[in-house]
Amino acid sequence: DEQLKKVVIKMPTVLSLSFKSNILPSLAALQGRLSLSEAQLKKIVNGLLSVLGLSFDRNIGPSLVALQERLSLNEVQLRKVVVGIPSVLGLSFESNLAPSLAALQERLSLSDEQLRKVVVALPSVLSYSFEVNIAPKLIFLQEELNLSDGDLR
């Protein structure tokens, strides 16, 4: 099977994991927590192969809770974000997500509700570095289109 071959080539350590002790419990917990269909779970695994080696209790679950609490996401919104950008499960909330969210919110003077709308509409914004990706785009838009801070919102 080509997909299996692709998984093993991209993440050979998957062969060292116990299916019953590691992979199955974590994927089942993730699927249950987000009420994922089989297709959505497959999309997440294909988008972040390392999820196969992550512990739900130590890694995935706490990240989901932190993201959901920070953005006041309901279950449907949380699922949309994770399915939209599976790599969010592999990012540290404290080191990566929280600072980027804070910088974006501060730079555009977004309310919590507006920030949530941005993330739900474009989950990939969570994977962007504010300094490297977002800030230069905002500056470009302001300069080239003569936009105010209010216009950017």
C-alpha positions in Angstrom: 0.0 0.0 0.0 1.5 3.3 -1.1 0.1 5.3 1.9 1.7 2.9 4.4 5.0 3.1 2.5 4.8 6.9 2.6 4.2 6.9 6.4 7.1 4.6 7.1 9.5 6.5 4.8 8.5 9.9 6.3 8.4 8.6 9.9 10.4 5.4 10.3 10.0 5.7 14.1 6.4 4.7 13.7 7.7 1.1 13.5 9.0 1.3 17.0 5.7 2.4 18.5 3.2 0.0 20.0 0.0 0.1 18.0 -2.1 -1.1 21.0 -0.2 1.0 23.7 0.6 4.2 21.8 -1.0 4.8 18.4 -4.5 3.4 18.8 -5.2 5.0 22.2 -4.0 8.4 21.1 -5.9 8.4 17.8 -9.0 7.1 19.5 -8.9 9.8 22.1 -8.3 12.5 19.5 -11.1 11.2 17.4 -13.4 11.0 20.3 -12.4 14.4 21.7 -13.1 16.2 18.4 -15.9 14.0 17.2 -13.8 13.3 14.0 -15.0 11.2 11.1 -12.6 8.6 9.8 -11.8 10.9 6.8 -11.1 13.9 9.2 -8.8 11.7 11.3 -7.0 10.5 8.2 -6.5 14.1 7.1 -5.0 15.0 10.4 -2.6 12.0 10.4 -1.6 12.8 6.8 -1.1 16.4 7.7 1.0 15.7 10.8 2.5 12.2 10.8 4.2 12.8 14.1 0.7 12.8 15.7 1.2 9.0 15.6 3.9 9.3 18.3 2.3 12.0 20.5 0.6 11.1 23.7 -3.0 12.4 23.9 -2.8 12.9 27.7 0.6 14.6 27.7 0.7 16.5 24.4 -2.5 16.6 22.3 -5.2 17.0 25.0 -3.5 19.9 26.8 -2.8 21.7 23.6 -6.5 21.4 22.6 -7.7 22.6 25.9 -5.3 25.6 25.8 -6.3 26.6 22.3 -10.0 26.2 23.0 -9.8 28.2 26.2 -7.6 31.0 24.7 -10.0 31.5 21.7 -13.2 30.5 23.4 -13.8 28.0 20.6 -16.8 25.7 20.7 -16.4 22.0 19.7 -17.2 22.6 16.0 -14.8 25.5 15.7 -12.0 23.6 17.5 -12.5 20.6 15.1 -12.5 23.0 12.1 -9.2 24.6 13.2 -7.5 21.2 13.9 -8.7 19.6 10.7 -7.8 22.8 8.8 -4.2 22.9 10.1 -3.2 19.6 11.7 0.3 20.9 12.5 -1.3 22.9 15.3 -1.2 19.7 17.3 2.6 19.6 17.1 3.1 23.2 18.1 3.8 24.3 21.7 0.9 26.5 22.9 3.1 28.5 25.2 6.1 28.9 22.9 4.4 29.2 19.5 0.7 29.8 19.5 0.1 32.1 22.5 2.8 34.6 21.4 1.6 34.7 17.8 -2.0 35.1 18.8 -1.2 37.9 21.2 0.9 39.7 18.6 -1.8 39.5 16.0 -4.4 40.6 18.4 -2.4 43.5 19.7 -1.2 44.7 16.2 -4.7 44.8 14.8 -6.4 45.7 18.1 -8.7 42.7 17.7 -11.2 41.8 20.3 -11.2 38.1 21.5 -14.2 37.5 19.2 -12.5 39.1 16.2 -9.4 37.0 16.8 -11.5 33.8 17.1 -13.2 34.7 13.7 -9.8 35.2 12.0 -8.5 31.8 13.3 -11.7 29.9 12.5 -11.8 31.4 9.0 -8.1 30.9 8.3 -6.7 28.2 10.7 -3.3 28.3 8.9 -2.7 31.7 10.5 -1.7 29.6 13.6 1.2 28.2 11.7 2.6 31.6 10.6 5.3 33.4 12.4 4.0 36.8 13.3 7.4 38.5 12.8 8.4 36.6 9.6 5.0 36.2 7.8 2.2 38.3 9.2 3.8 41.6 10.2 5.6 42.2 6.8 2.3 41.5 5.0 0.4 44.0 7.2 3.1 46.6 6.6 2.9 45.9 2.8 -0.9 46.2 2.8 -0.7 49.5 4.7 2.0 51.0 2.5 0.8 49.8 -0.9 -2.9 50.3 -0.3 -2.6 53.3 2.0 -4.6 51.4 4.7 -5.0 52.6 8.3 -4.9 50.2 11.2 -8.6 50.3 11.3 -8.8 49.4 7.6 -6.7 46.3 8.2 -9.2 45.0 10.7 
